[in-house]
Amino acid sequence: MDFEFGQSDKAEAFFNEHPNFSGQFEKLMSIANRCFGRLCQYNNRAEEMMFGLGQTCCRDYLEIAFMGVHGFNIATTKLLRGLYERAVTHAYIIKNPEKVMKFISFGAVQDYRVMKGVLEAGVSEEAFDRYMPPEKSVAKITERRNEVKDEFKVEECEVCGMEAPMSWDKLSIGAMAKKAGPLYKAFYLGGYAIPNLHVHATLVSAVYLEGADEKTATAVRKYEAYSNMGQASAIVLFVLQEQNELFKLGLERELEAAEKAIAEEWFKIKTFKDHLARWE
């Protein structure tokens, strides 16, 4: 995989402040290429889907790294949210491969939601069908959704009485993260909860850094961009570790070296077990 960061004043400042980043980045990319740059023989649908989802996680990481090097903190925050959710799903399904068919079936529900949203925005069914390929027509999307809708019942919360948003699994991302592995718990706040406030139309996104002087705002943006890069590096490492375990690739030594480099560069610790202790 060829990848270039390009040049900017902020990129130059980043590499001056993080001279070890290039080595850490190359370790991760070398492992990623060995995980995904190969012809993979799948034994089941879970392996097939998680191979693809793992690749997507790596692409997310590259985008976060690029934006972070150039100082785009909010961009890295938004991208980190998607990476975290995909990584948690990746770990959860690898541990619970029987869940993969629900994950696949829910694609029909997601297509239906997209279509309904377009129609609610005022687009006619005829216009939608003209724009989309035949297999994505209103009728076809509705037909596929009706075939699986009974698998995904919306349930009322016993505590607040509100209906929970329908998803492919009954667990929330937080609950799923708890089952996916303890290290995902340690990254939930910074990798998912806070980024959610910037992905959507929220008060936080409307008044972000309001009232801060330029010096303070610049320092906050820089800190957030770099912090997000560290979290993303850790999360994509977890994905690669899971790929190694799932497909028995024998990359334990390379992964251990990458973990050491990431832990020392971004968290000033020796292993991520030390980071987990901070969240107990």
For each residue, the residues with C-beta under 8 A, 3 or more apart:
1: 29 32 33 37
2:
3: 29 62
4:
5: 11 65 66 69 70
6: 11 66 70
7: 11 12
8: 11 12 70 71
9: 12 13
10: 13 14 69 70 71
11: 5 6 7 8 14 15 69 70 71
12: 7 8 9 15 16
13: 9 10 16 17
14: 10 11 17 18 21 68 69 70 71 226
15: 11 12 18 19 21 22 69
16: 12 13 19
17: 13 14
18: 14 15 21 226 265
19: 15 16 22
20: 23 24 261 264 265
21: 14 15 18 24 25 265
22: 15 19 25 26
23: 20 26 27 261
24: 20 21 27 28 233 258 261 262 265
25: 21 22 28 29 65
26: 22 23 29 30
27: 23 24 30 31 254 257 258 261
28: 24 25 31 32 61 233 236 237 240 258 262
29: 1 3 25 26 32 33
30: 26 27 33 34 254
31: 27 28 34 35 240 244 251 254 255 258
32: 1 28 29 35 36 37 58 236 240
33: 1 29 30 36 37
34: 30 31 37 38 249 251 254
35: 31 32 38 54 240 243 244 247 249 251
36: 32 33 51 54 55 58 243
37: 1 32 33 34
38: 34 35
39:
40: 47 51 247
41:
42: 45 47 48 51
43: 47
44: 47 48 97 100
45: 42 48 49 100 101 104
46: 49 50 93 94 97 100
47: 40 42 43 44 50 51 97 246 247
48: 42 44 45 51 52
49: 45 46 52 53 93 100 103 104
50: 46 47 53 54 90 93 94 100 242 243 246
51: 36 40 42 47 48 54 55 243 247
52: 48 49 55 56
53: 49 50 56 57 86 89 90 93
54: 35 36 50 51 57 58 90 239 240 242 243
55: 36 51 52 58 59
56: 52 53 59 60 86
57: 53 54 60 61 83 86 87 90 235 236 239
58: 32 36 54 55 61 62 236 239
59: 55 56 62 63
60: 56 57 63 64 79 82 83 86 232 236
61: 28 57 58 64 65 83 232 233 235 236
62: 3 58 59 65 66
63: 59 60 66 67 79
64: 60 61 67 68 76 79 80 83 228 229 232
65: 5 25 61 62 68 69 229 232 233
66: 5 6 62 63 69 70
67: 63 64 70 72 75 76 79 225
68: 14 64 65 71 72 73 76 225 226 228 229 232
69: 5 10 11 14 15 65 66 229
70: 5 6 8 10 11 14 66 67
71: 8 10 11 14 68 221 222 225
72: 67 68 75 76 225
73: 68 76 77 220 221 222 223 224 225 228
74: 77 78 198 208 221 224
75: 67 72 78 79
76: 64 67 68 72 73 79 80 224 225 228 229 232
77: 73 74 80 81 194 195 198 224 228
78: 74 75 81 82 195 198 199
79: 60 63 64 67 75 76 82 83 232
80: 64 76 77 83 84 190 191 195 228 231 232 235
81: 77 78 84 85 191 192 195 196 198 199
82: 60 78 79 85 86
83: 57 60 61 64 79 80 86 87 191 232 235 236
84: 80 81 87 88 173 184 187 188 191 192 195 235
85: 81 82 88 89 173 192
86: 53 56 57 60 82 83 89 90
87: 57 83 84 90 91 184 235 236 238 239
88: 84 85 91 92 173 176 177 180 184 192
89: 53 85 86 92 93 103 176
90: 50 53 54 57 86 87 93 94 239 242
91: 87 88 94 95 180 181 184 238 239 242
92: 88 89 95 96 99 169 171 176 179 180
93: 46 49 50 53 89 90 96 97 99 100 103
94: 46 50 90 91 97 242 245 246
95: 91 92 179 180
96: 92 93 99 179
97: 44 46 47 93 94 100
98: 101
99: 92 93 96 102 103 169
100: 44 45 46 49 50 93 97 103 104
101: 45 98 104 105
102: 99 105 106 151 168 169
103: 49 89 93 99 100 106 168 169
104: 45 49 100 101 107
105: 101 102 108 109 148 151 152 168
106: 102 103 109 110 148 152 167 168
107: 104 110 111
108: 105 111 112 141 144 145 147 148
109: 105 106 112 113 145 148 149 152 166 168
110: 106 107 113 114
111: 107 108 114 115 136 141 144 145
112: 108 109 115 116 141 142 144 145
113: 109 110 116 117
114: 110 111 117 118
115: 111 112 118 119 128 138 141 142
116: 112 113 119 120
117: 113 114 120 121
118: 114 115 121 123 128
119: 115 116 122 123 124 125 128 138
120: 116 117
121: 117 118
122: 119
123: 118 119 127 128
124: 119 127 128
125: 119 128 129 138
126: 129 130
127: 123 124 130 131
128: 115 118 119 123 124 125 131 132 137 138
129: 125 126 132 137 138
130: 126 127
131: 127 128
132: 128 129 136 137
133: 136
134: 137 140
135: 140
136: 111 132 133 140 141
137: 128 129 132 134 140 141
138: 115 119 125 128 129 141 142
139: 142 143
140: 134 135 136 137 143 144
141: 108 111 112 115 136 137 138 144 145
142: 112 115 138 139 145 146
143: 139 140 146 147
144: 108 111 112 140 141 147 148
145: 108 109 111 112 141 142 148 149
146: 142 143 149
147: 108 143 144
148: 105 106 108 109 144 145 151 152
149: 109 145 146 152
150: 153
151: 102 105 148
152: 105 106 109 148 149 166 167 168
153: 150
154: 163 164 166
155: 163 164 170
156: 161 162 163 164
157: 160 161 162 163 164
158:
159:
160: 157
161: 156 157
162: 156 157
163: 154 155 156 157
164: 154 155 156 157
165:
166: 109 152 154
167: 106 152 170
168: 102 103 105 106 109 152
169: 92 99 102 103 176
170: 155 167
171: 92 175 176 179
172: 175 176
173: 84 85 88 176 177 188 192
174: 177 178 188 192 193
175: 171 172 178 179
176: 88 89 92 169 171 172 173 179 180
177: 88 173 174 180 181 184 185 188 192
178: 174 175 184 185
179: 92 95 96 171 175 176
180: 88 91 92 95 176 177 184
181: 91 177 184 185 238
182: 185 186 276
183: 186 187 234 238 272 275 276
184: 84 87 88 91 177 178 180 181 187 188 238
185: 177 178 181 182 188 276 279
186: 182 183 272 275 276 278 279
187: 84 183 184 190 191 192 231 234 235
188: 84 173 174 177 184 185 191 192 193
189: 192 193 194
190: 80 187 193 194 195 227 228 231
191: 80 81 83 84 187 188 195 231 235
192: 81 84 85 88 173 174 177 187 188 189 195 196
193: 174 188 189 190 196 197
194: 77 189 190 197 198
195: 77 78 80 81 84 190 191 192 198 199
196: 81 192 193 199 200
197: 193 194 200 202 204 205
198: 74 77 78 81 194 195 202 204 205 208
199: 78 81 195 196
200: 196 197 205
201: 205 206
202: 197 198 205 206
203: 206 207
204: 197 198 207 208
205: 197 198 200 201 202 208
206: 201 202 203
207: 203 204 210
208: 74 198 204 205
209: 212 216 217 220 221
210: 207
211:
212: 209 216 217 220
213: 216 217
214: 217 218
215: 218 219
216: 209 212 213 219 220
217: 209 212 213 214 220 221
218: 214 215 221 222
219: 215 216 222 223
220: 73 209 212 216 217 223 224
221: 71 73 74 209 217 218 224 225
222: 71 73 218 219 225 226
223: 73 219 220 226 227
224: 73 74 76 77 220 221 227 228
225: 67 68 71 72 73 76 221 222 228 229
226: 14 18 68 222 223 229 230 266
227: 190 223 224 230 231 266
228: 64 68 73 76 77 80 190 224 225 231 232
229: 64 65 68 69 76 225 226 232 233 266
230: 226 227 233 234 262 265 266 267
231: 80 187 190 191 227 228 234 235 266
232: 60 61 64 65 68 76 79 80 83 228 229 235 236
233: 24 28 61 65 229 230 236 237 262 265 266
234: 183 187 230 231 237 238 262 263 266 267 272 275
235: 57 61 80 83 84 87 187 191 231 232 238 239
236: 28 32 57 58 60 61 83 87 232 233 239 240
237: 28 233 234 240 241 255 258 259 262
238: 87 91 181 183 184 234 235 241 242
239: 54 57 58 87 90 91 235 236 242 243
240: 28 31 32 35 54 236 237 243 244 251 255 258
241: 237 238 244 245 255
242: 50 54 90 91 94 238 239 245 246
243: 35 36 50 51 54 239 240 246 247 249
244: 31 35 240 241 247 248 249 250 251 252 255
245: 94 241 242 248
246: 47 50 94 242 243
247: 35 40 47 51 243 244
248: 244 245
249: 34 35 243 244
250: 244
251: 31 34 35 240 244 254 255
252: 244 255 256
253: 256 257
254: 27 30 31 34 251 257 258
255: 31 237 240 241 244 251 252 258 259
256: 252 253 259 260
257: 27 253 254 260 261
258: 24 27 28 31 237 240 254 255 261 262
259: 237 255 256 262 263 271 272
260: 256 257 263 264 270 271
261: 20 23 24 27 257 258 264 265
262: 24 28 230 233 234 237 258 259 265 266 267
263: 234 259 260 266 267 269 270 271 272 274 275
264: 20 260 261 267 268 269 270
265: 18 20 21 24 230 233 261 262
266: 226 227 229 230 231 233 234 262 263
267: 230 234 262 263 264 272 274 275
268: 264
269: 263 264 272 274 275
270: 260 263 264 274
271: 259 260 263 274
272: 183 186 234 259 263 267 269 275 276
273: 276 277
274: 263 267 269 270 271 277 278
275: 183 186 234 263 267 269 272 278 279
276: 182 183 185 186 272 273 279 280
277: 273 274 280
278: 186 274 275
279: 185 186 275 276
280: 276 277
